[in-house]
Amino acid sequence: MEMTTYTVVGTPVTREDGPEKVSGKTCYAGDLRLPGMLWGKVLRSPFPHARIVHIDTAGASKVPGVHAVLTGRDLAGMLVGRALRDTPLLAQEKVRFVGEKVAAVVADDGDTADEALTRIEVE
């Protein structure tokens, strides 16, 4: 019976992309800054299970630099999921877990989007 031997065990192996990553030269999606780029951020539920009575987005819409504020009502019927598309893109009528997306904001920059999120009122 012949045994397989691995010459790598005990020997350092340099990953091809390693030096670029550890030096900070690798460009990730979060590093991109393009002219006219907009930022999107979502408001997430702090509750594990709750009924959504009303969402008021008027305050968020008035923040200068905000281009859109969306709720589950705006995206009704849009479902996502890896194998089975059965999860609403934004919660509709109720949230089912902590962190479920309730509303989304599109703005000129991240700080403006964050400010708009604080002005969304969810009952």
C-alpha positions in Angstrom: 0.0 0.0 0.0 1.4 3.3 -1.1 1.0 6.4 1.1 0.4 9.9 -0.3 2.8 12.5 1.0 2.3 16.2 0.9 5.3 18.4 0.5 3.4 21.4 1.7 2.9 20.3 5.3 5.3 22.4 7.4 6.3 24.6 4.5 5.0 28.2 4.3 2.8 28.7 1.2 2.3 32.3 -0.1 -1.2 32.9 -1.5 -1.0 34.6 -4.9 -3.3 37.4 -3.7 -1.8 37.7 -0.2 0.8 40.4 -0.6 -1.7 42.7 -2.4 -4.3 42.2 0.4 -2.0 42.7 3.3 -0.4 45.8 1.8 -3.7 47.5 1.2 -3.4 47.6 -2.6 -6.4 45.3 -3.3 -9.5 47.2 -4.3 -12.7 46.0 -2.8 -16.2 47.0 -3.7 -16.4 49.2 -0.6 -13.3 51.1 -1.8 -14.9 52.3 -5.1 -15.7 56.0 -5.5 -17.2 56.9 -8.9 -18.6 60.2 -10.1 -22.3 60.5 -9.5 -22.3 57.4 -7.3 -25.2 57.1 -4.8 -25.2 55.4 -1.5 -27.9 53.0 -0.3 -28.5 52.1 3.4 -31.3 50.1 5.1 -33.2 50.5 8.3 -33.3 47.1 10.1 -35.8 45.9 12.7 -34.7 45.7 16.4 -37.5 43.2 17.1 -37.6 39.4 16.5 -41.3 39.5 15.6 -43.6 42.5 15.2 -46.4 43.9 13.2 -45.7 47.0 11.1 -48.6 49.4 11.7 -47.3 52.4 9.8 -44.0 53.7 8.3 -43.6 57.5 7.9 -40.8 58.4 5.5 -41.7 62.0 5.0 -38.9 63.3 7.3 -36.3 61.2 5.5 -37.5 62.4 2.1 -36.9 66.0 3.1 -33.2 65.5 3.9 -31.2 67.3 1.3 -29.3 64.8 -0.9 -31.8 62.0 -0.5 -33.0 60.6 -3.8 -35.4 57.9 -2.7 -36.9 56.3 0.4 -38.4 52.8 -0.1 -40.6 50.6 2.1 -42.0 47.1 1.6 -45.2 48.7 0.1 -43.0 50.2 -2.7 -41.5 46.8 -3.4 -44.5 44.5 -2.9 -44.2 41.2 -4.7 -40.4 41.4 -5.0 -39.1 38.2 -3.3 -35.5 37.1 -2.8 -33.7 33.9 -1.5 -30.9 31.6 -2.4 -32.7 28.5 -3.4 -36.3 29.5 -2.8 -37.4 33.1 -3.5 -39.8 33.5 -0.6 -38.4 36.4 1.4 -39.7 40.0 0.8 -36.9 42.4 -0.2 -38.2 44.8 2.5 -40.5 43.7 5.3 -44.2 44.0 4.6 -46.9 44.0 7.3 -44.6 42.3 9.8 -41.0 41.6 10.7 -39.9 38.1 11.4 -36.4 38.4 12.8 -34.0 40.9 14.3 -32.2 42.8 11.5 -34.9 42.3 8.9 -34.8 45.2 6.4 -37.8 47.6 6.9 -36.9 50.6 4.7 -34.1 51.7 2.4 -32.7 55.1 1.6 -30.7 56.2 -1.5 -28.6 59.4 -1.0 -25.6 61.4 -2.3 -23.3 60.0 0.5 -23.3 57.6 3.4 -23.7 60.3 6.1 -26.8 61.7 4.4 -28.3 58.2 4.1 -27.6 57.7 7.8 -29.3 60.9 8.7 -32.3 60.0 6.6 -32.6 56.6 8.3 -32.9 58.4 11.7 -35.9 60.3 10.4 -37.9 57.2 9.4 -40.7 56.6 11.9 -41.9 53.0 12.2 -44.9 52.1 14.4 
